[in-house]
């Protein structure tokens, strides 16, 4: 799980620390990654 969350954390960190622009496609990609993590964790619990 920690390996999958590395990319969204990197994008958000670049937004705050480097003042880089984050585009809609990147936000959508982060949403897909986080949704995949949630789905995988729910399947483990069930």
VENJO-V695694 format. One record per pair of residues at least 24 apart in sequence whose ideal C-beta (glycine too) atoms are under 7 Angstrom apart, sorted by the first residue. I is the first residue (numbers start at 1). J is the second residue. D is the distance in whole Angstrom. If there is no record, write none. Layout:
I_J_D + I_J_D
//
This chain:
1_37_6 + 4_33_6 + 4_37_5 + 5_37_7 + 7_33_6 + 8_33_6 + 8_34_6
//
